[in-house]
Amino acid sequence: MPSCRREREVNFPAAGEGLCYRRGGLPMDERLKERLLLGREHYAKREYDKAEQLLREVLEQDDRFADVHDMLGVISHARGNFLQAEHHFERALAINPGYTEAALNLAVTYNDRGKYESAREVYTRIKGKPTGTLSAIDPFARGKLANMHADLATAYADLGLSREAIVELEKAVLLCPQFADLRTRLGNLLREAKDLERAREHFDAAVAARPNYVPARVQLGVTLLSLGELGGAEAQWNKVLEIEPDNTQAKMYLASVVEHG
């Protein structure tokens, strides 16, 4: 999932040193503060195992950090533990009802658990009025949801569940069809599943959305080669070299085509 909004700690300098305070004005234990900062750093680096251990230690001492619950929810969601993710997102919103990203995360989790009416209610609260369709969701929300589906796709792919990964990326692309990187990832999975025509469609769409997006052109060339369209493949790799003259993949693929003619 993408980076999440953090609650800001408030520092009140006193007697020549800064004390970190919780909400309500109580000073935070230094060891707790250190775990919280390290947990956030590991989370930002997507080092989820390290982050989870530290963030859970924080909650054992203080359950009132909305962003800690949101981060643990994201980690649980990425692992497919939607029930636990739901608990954390709901707790984050109980602490901070205005936490938009936690609300979006909760809505996605409700959808994944088949709680569609609850998801619609959350979307409605975020927008302040009924949305009705995906297209009515504001661009930030669509991007957030798309990236969550993409993160879940990664988790499925890491477990070898390519079909489930494809489904999640299709959801992501439906939300943000202009995201060339999502199209490219979906194209790669489809090609691995031997669905070359659909893979080609997504690579073509990625190139149309971002003509200078090199990964899409490289993979489109590979797909065209698999479809027996040698000239089209060469054209894509030559275009890559116009954009990135030192691109190793394009050079290698073109050399291989020449060698094996």
N, C-alpha and C positions, 0 to 999 in steps of 0.2 A: 504494500500500500504506500501511497505517497506520504510525505512528511506531514505531521499533524500539528495543529495549533497547540502551543504550550501555555500553561498558566504561568504568569510571571511571579517570581518570588520578589518580596519587598525587602530591601535592605535599609536598616536604620543605623547609620554610623554612631557609635557611642564610645567614649573613652579611647579614641584612637583606633578602634577596630570596627569592622562591619559584622553585625549579627544578622543572620538570615531568619526571617520570621514567617510563620504560618499565618493563614487567615485567622483573624481573631487576635493577632498581636503576640502570640506565644513564640518564644525563640525556638528554632529548630536545632535539635541535637546535631553536633558536627558530623558524627558518623552517619546519621540518617541523611544529612545533606550530601555527604560524599557519595553514598549509594545512589541517591536520586540523580545526581549529576552524571555519574558513571553509567547508570542505567539509561538515561536519555542519550548519552553519547553512543553507546552500543546499539541502541534502537535506531538512531539516525544512520548508522553504518549497516543496518540490517543484520546485525549480529544478534539474532533473536534469542538464542540460548543464553548468552551472557546477560543480555538485557532482562530477560524474564526472571532470572534468579535474583538479580539486584532489585528489580521493581517489586517482586513479591516480598522481599525483605522489608522494603519501604512500607508496604501495606500492612505488614504485621505490626508495625509500630504506629502507623497513622493511615487511616482509611479515607482521608479527606482530600486526596489529590486527584482531581478530575482527569488530568492528562495521564496519570499513571494507569488509571482504569482504562482510558482510551487506548493507550499503547498495548496493554495486556490484552485488550479486546482484539486489536489488530493482529497480534501474535497468535491468539487462539483461532481467529478466523482464517489466517493463512495456513494453519494446520488442520483446518476442517472441523474444528471443535466449535460449532456454531452456538451450542447451548451456553458454553462458558463465555464466548464472545458476547452474546446477548446480555448476560449478567453484567459484564464489565461496562458495556456501553450504556446500559440502563443506569448503572451506578454513577457513571460519569455525568450523565444528564441530571440525575438527582442532586448531585453536588453543584453542577453549573448548568442550569436549564438553557442558557444561551450558547452552549458549546456546539456550534454548527457542524463541525467535522464529526463529532461523536454522534450527532443526530443522523448524519448521512451514513455513517458506519452502521448504526443500529438499523436504519431502513434497509440497507443491503442485507444485513443478517436476518432480519425478519423475512425478506423475500426468499432467502436461501432456506429458511425453515418452513416455508409455505404459509407464513402469516401475512398474507397480502393486504388484508384490511389494515392491520397494524402498521405496515410499511407505508400505505397511502396516508394514514393519519400523520405519520412523522413527516412525510414529504409536504403535506399541507401546512403543518406548523412551520416548517422551514421557509416556505414561500409566503405564508400568511394568507394563502387562498388556495383552492383546489387547482391542481396542475392538469389533471385529465390525461395528458399524454406525455411521453418521454420528451418530445420536442418542446414542451412548455417548461421543462426544467432549465434553470439558468445555466450558462456555460460552465461556471465553476463547479456546480453540483454534478453536471454530466461528466466533467473531467475527473472529478473525485471518484464517482461511481465506476467509471471506465477503468481507472487505475486499480481500484479494488478488485474488479473482475480479473484484470491482468495479473495481479499478485496471486490470486487464487489459482489462476491457470498455471503459473509457475510452480506452485505447490503441487498441483496435480501432475504436472510434467515431471517433476523431480521424483515422484513416486511411480513413474512409468504409466500413468493413467492418461494417455494421449487423447482419448476420445473426450474425457471430461475436460481436459485442458482446452481442447478446440471449442467446446460449448461455451466455456467462460470467455474465451477471446472473441467469440462471435457476439456475445452480449456486450463486451467492451466496444467492439467496432460498431455495433448498432447504436450505442450511445454517442460515440465520437468517430464517425466515419472518416473524418479528415486527419486522424492521427496516423501518420505514415508508419510509425514504429509498431503500432498495434497491428496494422494490416500486414506488415512484414513478418511479425512473429506468427500470426495466424497462417500466412502463406507457407512458412517453413513447416509448421505442424501438418498442414494439409498435404504438402509434398511428401513428407515422411510417411503419411498415411496413404500414399499413392494416388491421391486425388489431385492430379496435375492441373486439370482445367480450372478447378476452383482456386488452386494455389495461384495460378497465373492471373486470375481475375483480381485477386487481392494485391499481388505485386504491381499489376497495371494501375490499380487504384492508388496505391501508395506513391508510385512515380507521378501520377497525375496530380496528387495533392502536394507533393514536394519533389519537383523535378531534379533537384540536386541532392536528394537523399540517397547516398551511395549504397547503403546496405540493401535497399529495395532493388536497385538496378543490378547489383551483383547477383542477388538471388533470382531475380527475373531471368537473367541470363542463364543461370543453372537450370531453371525450370524449362526455358525454351529449348535448351540443349537436350533435356530429357524427352521433350516432345518432338525431337527431330528437326527443330528449326534452327539449324546451325547459323545461318546468316543473321537471324534475329538475336541470337545469343552473342555473337561477335559484336553486333551493333551496340548492345547494352554495355558490354565490357569496354569497348572503345570510348563510349560516352563517359564511363566511370573514370577512365584515364584522362579525359579532358577536364573533369572536375578535380580529380586527385591524381596527378601524374605519377605519384609514387605508390599507388595502391597495389599492394603485393598480390592480393587475390586475383584481381583482374589481369595482371601480367601473367600470373601462373596459368590461369584458365586459357588465355589467348595462346600462350606458348604450347599448351597441351593440345589445343585444337589444331595448331599448325603442324605439330609433330605427328599427330595421329591422323590428320587430314580426313 
